[in-house]
């Protein structure tokens, strides 16, 4: 018997990014209306550290880079050349002896490396962010690399202002932290050095403006990993950056850096990257920055993929997960319809946010049964695990935690801990969203579109708790004893979030 795998007909795509700090290889394929990562390889080559005062690459830096490419070349053998993009960035742009690296590198890879200009690099970075991020379309995208920093203002998929600055975490490490000591003076000098380069752009960028600031750089990744480790996922602000700066100064040397949640491979350049980020915050008066899911590699990938257009990123992610995990989309739509109805009824009582919070509630409705593919018994825990670890383009880390909380708690006992860990909104607001989801799930228990009667519901604020009044026909309740019993039990569960449920009945044509 011959077994034919569907994925055999799905071509692989590879992107290789020869950065100033790290070399990356990303291998993907298109699956279920989305991009599935098949393999990732990353090596800390630190090419920029091999540049001397005359911008000559050292023999040892070239050797490190070529050795890494020999690893990448093995993996490229299985991928059609037309599906491969290989680019080099800042260090090889400025290296006066770049050909001593590029010529043998081309032979090793069997393909020509495309040396990107600073503007090209910035535009691809923005495209990667635009294809993987949701929220405001007027974005300020920051990418701190090893030898350059890209600053891009854009709207949707179109760039408005693009700059590539010759400041990076590897080069700044050599300039300001060369003796490996972490002092207030070294940080002040590094921040001042970055500010001097940034300042000519400030007036022009502020004039164009932005609504959302995003970054997917290694520095941002490191800072977000520290936040996640300490259960802080609300985005990064200046106060947080200054807190990390003080922690680094307390470590005294780069070799002695020991911050909970910071990976050892990120430690050598975290101080210099942090100094550049602080300078950006102070220069542009940035209030908060969020980690983006994509950057240069994703921009190159989406430019190469067929039929990739301006689509709703979140909906694409949800559709992909629905197909991969065989979610009952008709039932999810049923739940979403009920949840939306309850949301709009309760919106004024509870001052609910009709923008992002409603969108996240809808996403939770779509995905609440994602764990059923594994087993029913613990499907809520499985669903939460899947959402915690899956690729979720369009959802930042804070939004992911809210989805995890709603899926984990959509029925049964309510544990306050997941609600408290999310930082998209207040515990009270997420409790309201959870109550709406839970009621919608109970009311749709029959999994039939015509099973629900017309009903009325209101909110009454009591002394200690808020009461959800739900008026259902007596005859309907009598015909649905399981749903009626679950509604009675729900009152006990909702008490954990300071809500109560009052079911009162009306006879047909006689309230």
N, C-alpha and C positions, 0 to 999 in steps of 0.2 A: 504494500500500500504506500502510495506517495503522499506525503504531507506537504502542503503548500502553505508557507507562512506569508501572511499579508504584508509583513514588513519588508519582505524581500523585494517587493515592487516599489518600496518607498526609498528614494535615493537619500544618501547621506550628504551633508554639507559641512565643510570645515572652514573655520576662520582662525588664522594665526596672527597674533599681535606681538611684535617684537618691541616691547616697551623698554623704558630706561631703567626700570627697577626689576620687572619680571617679564618672562616670556610666557605667553598663554596660548593654548590650543583648545578650541571649542568645537566639538563635533555634535551635530544635531540632525534631526529629520523632522519633516512635517507629519503630524499625527493628530487626527480628530480636531481639525480646524485650529491647531496650535503648533507650537514648536516644542519638541521633546529633546532634552539634552541626552545624548548617548554617551558622551565621554568628555572629560575635562582633564587637561594636563597643565600644570603650572610649575615653573622653576624660577627661583630667585637668582637670576643671573647678575643683577646689579651692574648692568653695562655702563651706566653713567658714572659709577665710581672709578671706572678705568680711564676717564678723560683727564688729561693733564692740563696745565695752564695754557697750552697752545691748542687745546681741543684735539689732541691726538689720543686715539684709543690704545690702551696698553695691549701687549701681546697676550697677557694672561686673561684680560677681559674678552678679547676676541676668541681665545680658546674656549672659555666658558660658554660663550654664545654658540659657537659651532658645535660643541659637544651636545648642548641642549637640542639643537636642530636635528642632530642625528637621531635623537629619540623621536622627535616629531615625524621625521621622514618615514620611519617604519609604519606609523599609523596612517599616513597619507596614501600608502600604496593601494588601499581598498576604496578610495574615493575618486570619482571622475575629476580630472583637472578643471573642468568648467564649473565644478561645484566648490572650488577652493579659492579663498582669498587670503593672501599673505601680505601684511603691511608692517612697515617699520616707522617709528615715530621720532621723538625729539633728539635722543642721543645720536642716532645715525644721521639726522638732519644736520647736526652741527659738527660731527666728527670730520676732521679734515682728511683723514685716511680711511673713510668709510668703505671704499672699494676693497680694502684689505679684508674686510668682513663680508661685504655683499657678494663679491664674485665667488668665493668658495661656498657661501651660504646658498646661492642659487643652484650650484651644482649638487649640493647635499639634498636639497628639497626637490630638485628636478623641476622647479618652477621659478619664475622671476618674482623677487620681492618688490612690492610697490612702496616707494618711499613717499609717505604722505607729507604734504606741507602742513604747517600749523593750522591753517584755515580748514583744510580738508579734514584733518583729525578732529577739529572742533565740530564740524558739521556732522560727521559720522557719530560722534559722541552724542550730540543732540538727538539725532535720529534714533539711536538706541534707547535713549530715555523716553522719547515721545511714543515709541512703539510698546513700551513696557510699563508706563506709568499712567495713572488716572488722576483726576482732580482738575484744577484750573489749567487752562490751556496756555495762559501767559506765564511762561516759565523762565527762571534764571537757573541755568545749569552750570555747575562748577565741577571741574575734574582736575584734581591735583595729581600729576604724574611724577615720575622720577626726575625728569629734567625740564618739564614744562607744565604750565597750568592753563587750562582752557576755560574761558568764560563766555557763555553763549546765552543770549536772550532770544526767545522764540515764542511763537504763537501757533499752537497746534503742531503741524509738521514743518512749519516754515521758520527759518532762522531770521532774526532781525538785526542782531549785533553779534559779531564773532571776533574773538581775540585769542591769541595763543601767546602766553607770556613765558619768558625764559627764567622761570622759577619753579623748582621742583623739590621733592622731599630728599632725593639722593644728593643733588647738587647743593642744597641748603645744609644738608648734614655735614658736607665737607667744608662749607664756608663758615658755619657758625657753631658746629658741635664736633669739630675735628679732634679735640682732645678727649672726647667721649664724656665730658662732664656736663651735668644738667644744672645750670644755675639761673637765677633770675636775670643776671646780666646777659647771658647767652640768648635766653628767650627774648629779651627786650631788643637785642641787636637783630635777631632773626625777624621779629615782627616788624621792626623799623625798616629792614631791608626789603621785605615783601611790600610793605605799605608804599615805599618810594616807587616801586614798579607799578603798583596797582592804581595809585592816585590819579594819573592822567585820564583814566577811563571813567572815574566815578560820576562826574557830572553828566556825561553823555548817557551812561547806562541808567542812571536814576531818572533822566528825562523820558526814556522809553518806558521804564517801569516793568513791574512783574507782580504776580500774585502768589507764586509758589517757588521756593528754592529747593533744588534737588542736586544730589551728587552721588555718584557710584564709585568714587575713587577708593584706593586702598586705605587712605586715612579715614574716610567716612565709614568704610566697612569695619575698621578696627574700633572706632568710637561706638558704632552701633552694637558691635559684639559685646563691648563692655556694658553698655546700657541693658542689653538683653540679659546678660548674666546677672545683673542686679535688678531685673524686672522693671526697668525703666525704658519704655518704648514710645515716648511721646515726641520724639524728635530732639534735635540737638540745638541748644541755644548758647549764647556767649557765656552765661554763668557756668554751664556745664563744662565748656572748653577750659575756662579758667580753673575750675575744680580739678580737671585732669592735669593741667599744667602744674598745679601745686603738688599733686601726687607724684608727678615725674621729678620735680625739683627735690622732693623728699627722698627719692631713690638715689640721688646724687650722681650716678653714672649710668650710661646706657646699658652696660653689662649687668647692672644691678636692678634694672627695671622689673618690678613685680607688682602688676596691677591685675586684680581679679577680672577674668574675662578677656584679657589681652593675650592673643596667641604669640608664642615666642618668635615666630618668623616675622611678625609685624613690629616687634619692639625696636629694632635698629633704626627705623626711620619715622617712628611715631612722633618724636619731639619736633623734628623739622616740619613734618606735615601739619602738625597741630599749630605751629607758629604761623604758617602760611594761612591756615583756615581762620585763625584769630584775626589776622590782618584783614582778611576779606570781610569778616563779620563787622569789624570796626569801621572799615572804609566805606562799605555799602550800607551800613546800619541795618544789617540782616537781623531779623527777629528769631527766625528758626529755620533749620534746614532738615530735609527728610532724605533718607537713603533711597536711591533709585534702584530698580531691579536691573537696569541695563545701562550700557555705555558704549564704548567704541566697538567691541566685538559684536554686540547685538545690532548696532547700526549697520555694520558691514554685512551681517547675516541677513537682516530684513531687506536690505537693498538688493541682495542676491536672490532671495526667495521669490518664486512665481506667485502672482495673484495676491500680493500683500498690499492692501490699500488702507485708507483711513477708516478703521473699524473701531467699534467700542471694545476697548481692551478687556474690561471686566467681563463683558458678555462673551467674548471669545474664550476667556479662561473658564467661565462657568460651562459653556457649551462643550469644551474639551473634557472637563472633568465629568460632565454628565454622560458623555459617550464612553470614556475610559472605564468608569465605575458603574455603568449600566443603571443610572439613577432613573426612577420612574418620573419622566419629565411632565407627564400629564398631571400626576398627583402633586408634584412640586408647584406647578402652575395653579392648581386648585388651592393649595395652602397659601401661595403668594397673593391670590385674589382676596382671600379672607383676611389675611394679615394687613393688606393695604386698606381694606374697608375699615377694620378696627383702628388702624393707625390714624386715618383721617377723622374718625369719630372722636378719638381721644386726643388728637393733636393739640387742641386749644387747652384742654384740661391740664395736660402734662407738658405743655410748651415744647413739643417734639420738633426736632430739626428735620424739615422735609427734604433736605438735600442729601448729604452724605449718609446720615443715619437711616433714612428710608432705603437708600440704595444698598446699604449693608444688611438691613433686615431682609430685603428682597433676595440678596445673595444667600443669606442663611436659609431662607425658605427653599431656594433652589438646591442647596447642598446638604440639607439636614439629614438626609438618608444616605449619604455617601459611604458610610461604613457598612451598609447592609450587604455589600458584595462579599465581605469577609465572613461575617456570621451575624445572626440576629442578637444573640445573647448580650454581647458587649458592643453593639454597633455604634453607640454614641461615643464610647472611648476610642473605637477604631476610627470613626469619622474625625474626631478631634485630632488624633495622631496624624491622619492623612493630611489634614489642612495645616497642621503645624509644620510638616516637612515637605509638602508638595511645592512645585514652582507655581506661584500665584501672580503672574503679571497683572498689573492694575491695582494690586492691594499692597500697601506698605506694611511694615512689621506691626504697627499698632492696630491697623485694620484686620490683619491676620489674627491677632489675639482676640479681637472682638468676635470674629467669626467662630473661632475655636470655642469660645465661651458659650455662644448661642447654640452651636451644634451639640456640644457636650451636655447641655442642660435643657434641651428642648422638651423633655418630659422626665418624669420621676422626681426624685429628691433634688433640691436646689442647694448647691455648695457655693457659698459666697466668694470663695477664693478666686475662681476664674474671672468673675465679674470685677473683682478688685485689681486683678493683674492688667486688664486692658486699660488703655489710656486715651482712647479715641474720645470718650465722653465720660461724664460722671457715673458713679455706681448707680445712682438713682435713675438716670436716663437709660442706661443699659438694662436695668431691672425692668423698666417699662417696656423696652423692646422685647425682652425675654417673655414677659407676661403676654404680650400680643402674639408672639410666635407660638407659645404653649397653648393658648386658647384656640388659635387657628388650627393647630394640629388636632386638638380634641374634637372640635366641631366638624372636621373633615374626616373623622375616623372611618366612615363608611367607604371612603375613596370613590365616591360617586358625585357627579356634578349636580344631580337633581335631588340629593338627599337632605339638603339644608332648607329649612323654612325661612320665611322672613322673621327677623328678630330685632329687638331694640336693646341698646346698651348705653349706659351712662356711667359717669364717675362721680362719686360723692366723697368729699373729703371729711373724714372723721377726726376724732381727737388724736388718736395714735396711729391709725392706719387709713389708707384710702380704700374705699369700697368700690369694686367693679360690679355694678348691677347689670345682670343679664336676664332679659325677659324672653322666654321661649314658650311656644304653645304647649299646653298640657298634653294634648293628644300626641304630639311629636315626641315629647319626653317619654311618654308611656310606651311608644313604639321603639324607642332607642334606649333601653335600660342601661346598656354598657356605657354609652356616652353620658347619660344622666349620672351614673355612679362616678365616672371619672371627673365630671365637673364638681361633684361634691368633694372628692378627694383633693382636687386641685386647690380648694380653699386652704387646706392644711399646708400644702407646698408653698403657696404664695405668701403665707405668713412669714416665711424666711426672708422675704424682700419687702416686708411691711405693707403688703396688700392683702385684701380679702375679697372673696368672690361670693356674691349673693345671687342665687338663682331664684327667680320668682316666675310664676307661670300665668298664662292667660288662656282662656278658652277661646276657640275660634269665633271671630266676630264679636268678642266680649272681653276687652282687656281687664 
